[in-house]
Amino acid sequence: MENEISYQGILKNKMIVINIGLEMFADFLQQQGAEVTQVQWNPMEQASKDVKDLLSKLL
């Protein structure tokens, strides 16, 4: 195919990751050799109840 993208070898390079939230995920990536920047993030104080409920399920 003309527009096909090759991902061959993409994981051979060192990963550089920005991780938002779960520090446990950042720790795992670092153990695998990735360069990780951890960003602390918390939901907005003014978020609606629906948004807070959804985020609490994710976090």
Sequence and secondary structure as in RCSB ss.txt:
>XXXX:A:sequence
MENEISYQGILKNKMIVINIGLEMFADFLQQQGAEVTQVQWNPMEQASKDVKDLLSKLL
>XXXX:A:secstr
 TT    TTGGGS  EEEEES HHHHHHHHHTT EEEEE     TT  HHHHHHHHHH 
